[in-house]
């Protein structure tokens, strides 16, 4: 704690930093004014407003990891029409107990700190459709007037438009996966006061020099200045003396059990700077900003489970013209080090949540109506002779009326429904704060399918991890328990339920490899990275010209998005999130891409299913001591509405024009019209909403890791068909089947081979609460012939050596809550 914040390493941790005081904010602003060469006592009002918006206490609190990092928090300030980059950095010194809060002031309540990391990835597919059922009946007429008057003709027109049940439909399917890691402290927190030391630099290079030795690098930074103290609250176990070397247990690797979280990302801007240096030729200012957002501290800290299990993919990166640059793929390889601290058992919960949400939005609209519009006008001329022979060479015009009327009936139906499941595991045993050296593997996937990997960064990235001790996830073995009843839905795998948490899914790699190859052949994905590049100058020029066509850019975006969707779905996190759907009808993945002529859309759907393999028994693997399971299921059908509306209206008004000749230049004319309209609308709307949720939490019991054998299938459906057009499990089994033996000419006919199975073997690894398992009963032993009388069973007393009344042993409890709304 005494060295907390002394170096700008980006470490924040499980603490609560109070907002900076007004004195600190004003002093920092004055320091920035001086760095910009302005009068700190009288800066321009425009600059003052920019700093108030960018460096207020709210933003400084949100950007604390960057303020505490080697590169600082960067903002842009415009002075006299010129943009300047300003970096602000914070270090702390002189740690001391706060005398105004906490245990020194009984009026202040206890503060319990909490730190969370969120990671979300979302994909959606939309399919609009409709019909056009409007036809028009136009009519125009003109009646010439030969008399020697100012009116040379009367013109009129009438148009009737009739619409009958014109439909407009739209369907949108959205799928989202979210991971959450949380540390919740229940122990008291102690306030510690620090002196703040601020450094500012202006117009620094994009890449910051690394910290050397025990002091931050100079690299253009100004002199550090202090503008006042700040108070930070620490959980009590962080304010005690450091543990003896070697006294803490070894930490568990993140691959053992998905129960961990990132406490801090050290030097969070370093990865972006390294990626920018590697791919700067591909990135303009617009795309570089998108890469910076993707590699931000919030993303790096919140998406660690996704980074470890298949990696995370950025949205499609585009340049200033909207053309696709590519997509970044980030994979993190951790190297867990020696733990520094261990939390107090029973005082801090370490939780890992996995949420899968599906949402469907429907909208249908039918329209019927009739509209009539018309006009009548007198054509005027300055030629009053019989027949108006010189009308084109004299001043003329028109004067008349224009009107319209319409009646429309609409019927609209809209519906929105969503369903989600959350599976979580948690422990309140003492977990470890462990530094971890990290290797980031970043690859740029371009629209043409080529991939370029960034070299290893000269500055090894690192983060501190909150993880359980190795003995917790590795567990201990007991006599193999089984499920409470072999006829339970979990044993039959009719569903996962809320009291079990999926830990892993195996056996899907071959299925997804086959599916990816098919999607590449059919143009749903970019070409393979190993595909040969086009040769010939003419071919390359044609391809370069096509890459800038808007229709082709839509296709490139769709292919990259499809690749990200497929890779995320086959990752460990994606499969764990989809486990409930896999065993309950199938997990659907939608892919769409413009067809070969870029005039339409081709759609396919992959369906991943898992069924119980009853030829094999479930296997009990480990006991997870101190690990509890939580589950949440939610269903909501909201915004279901049916609306009927009627609309009537009309408009009428004068119109006029004037025109005149310009000699050899032709003629010129001006016109105007005015209409007064009135519309009446009647509508009736009927709607409703239904919601249901159910929550389960196990308390005071261990969990068991089981492996459940399953048969996996991955089928492809084209164009909303009911029957699969491709069964990738069947293709794999057929390729692995031995070739038929040759038959002799006079040999009897061979029986036809059995049909090829469409499923492949796999397994689900589940965490099940102790209350749902029991040790198999042994065969009862025959009583000894010498034994007589009744057998006395041991009881449990209230304490060691107690002679008081006995009581039964406490039982672990599970809590389940229901809520339904309508």
Secondary structure, DSSP 8 states (H G I E B T S, - for coil): -TTTTSS-S----SEEE----HHHHHHHHHHHHHHTT--TTS--HHHHHHHHHHSSHHHHHHTHHHHTSSS-EEEEEEETTEEEEEEEEEEEEEEEE-SSSGGG-TTS-----EEEEEEEEEEEEEEEEE---EEEEEEEEEEE--SSSSEEEEEEEEEEEEEEEEEEEEEEEEEEEEEEEEEEE-S-EEEEEEEEEEEEEES--SS----BTTB---TT----B---EEEEEEEHHHHS----TT-S--B--TTT-S-EEEEEEETTTHHHHHHHHHSTTT--HHHHHHHHHHTSHHHHHHTHHHHHTT-EE---EE-TTS-EEEEEEEEEEEEEEEEEEE--TTTEEEEEEEEEEEEEEEEEEEEEEEEEEEEEEEEEES--STT-TTGGGS-EEEEEEEEEEEEEEEEEEEEEEEEEEEEEEEE-S--EEEEEEEEEEEEEE-TTS-EEE----SS-EEEEEEE-BHHHHH-B--S-EEES-TTSHHHHTS---SSEEEEEEES-HHHHHHHHHHHHHTTSS---TTS----SHHHHHHHHHHHTSHHHHHHHHHHHHHHHHHHHHHSHHHHHHTHHHHTTT-EEEEEEEE-TTSSSEEEEEEEEEEEE-TTS--EEEEEETT-EEEEEEEEEEEEEEEEEEEEEEEEEEEEEEEEEE-GGG-EEEEEEE--EEEEEEEEEEEEEEEEEEEEEEEES--EEEEEEEEEEEEEEEETT-SS-SEEHHHHHHHHHS-------TTS----------S-EEEEEEEEEEGGGEEE---------TT--S--------SSTT--S--------EEEEEEEEE-
